[in-house]
Amino acid sequence: MFRTFVRPLQSIRIAHIPVRTTVIVERIHPLTKLRPWENIYDYSKYKYTDFQYRIVRDTDTDKWGNIDVILTEYVEGVGYKGEIVNVPREMAYTELLPVQLALYPTPENVALFEEERKLLVDRPQISPFVAKCRDYLKTVVLQIPINLKLKDWSVTKDNIRIALRRINVMCEEDAILLEDGAVNQETYKLGEEFNVILKINPLVDVSIRCVIAPVDKAKLWDEYQLSKRRSKT
């Protein structure tokens, strides 16, 4: 029975990552100085109270901070090959350095990627947050509140901008690519999805899936007034 229990555990692969920690301590009761004819302490003559310590610093609980590394490959959201980036130590030690996606920026490694770094000058600089924002917006189904009781309604850029603001995405109307009157009461069926292009910057854009959420303007106004009363109280 013990063999059958241990056997499935043998197939599990465990990645052992060495971690170096340091604990700095000090004695609560300092020892007396050695006499001139003594070379080492005779610890057998001391009591247990002489071996009590106080922790001064535990490096395992300190914040890691950031570290500079040089990338050996393109890492989305981090940087390009040959670029020296400043990343959190936890990310460097667990994701980049073990799989050799990055190296320490020693003079030898910096000289090794000198040509790649020269090419970065002509390459357009894109913030790592752009890729994260693009990936986030790809997974979103944007709900656009529209009062369908109106006779002539259509989705405008202002409706898209307000809907994006509700999910904490701020943008200008010029960054939204939508033809006027493209989505209205005649062309849209309730529950259908349509796409809207949002330009994050001049080089990167993303297609956002949108759906209309029918609302009653009077109901929204009542909720707004109620929230204002609660904030005053």
Stockholm file with secondary structure:
# STOCKHOLM 1.0

chainA/1-233         MFRTFVRPLQSIRIAHIPVRTTVIVERIHPLTKLRPWENIYDYSKYKYTDFQYRIVRDTDTDKWGNIDVILTEYVEGVGYKGEIVNVPREMAYTELLPVQLALYPTPENVALFEEERKLLVDRPQISPFVAKCRDYLKTVVLQIPINLKLKDWSVTKDNIRIALRRINVMCEEDAILLEDGAVNQETYKLGEEFNVILKINPLVDVSIRCVIAPVDKAKLWDEYQLSKRRSKT
#=GR chainA/1-233 SS CHHHHHHHHHTCCCCCCCCCCCEEEEESSCCCCCCTTCCSCCGGGSCGGGGCEEEEEETTTSCCCEEEEEESSCBTTTBCTTCEEEEEHHHIIIIITTTTSEECCCHHHHHHTHHHHHHTTTSCCCCHHHHHHHHHHHTCEEEEEECTTSSSCBCCHHHHHHHHHHTTCCCCGGGEECCTTSSBTTTCCTTCCEEEEEESSSSCEEEEEEEEEECCHHHHHHHHHHHHHHHHC
#=GC SS_cons         CHHHHHHHHHTCCCCCCCCCCCEEEEESSCCCCCCTTCCSCCGGGSCGGGGCEEEEEETTTSCCCEEEEEESSCBTTTBCTTCEEEEEHHHIIIIITTTTSEECCCHHHHHHTHHHHHHTTTSCCCCHHHHHHHHHHHTCEEEEEECTTSSSCBCCHHHHHHHHHHTTCCCCGGGEECCTTSSBTTTCCTTCCEEEEEESSSSCEEEEEEEEEECCHHHHHHHHHHHHHHHHC
//
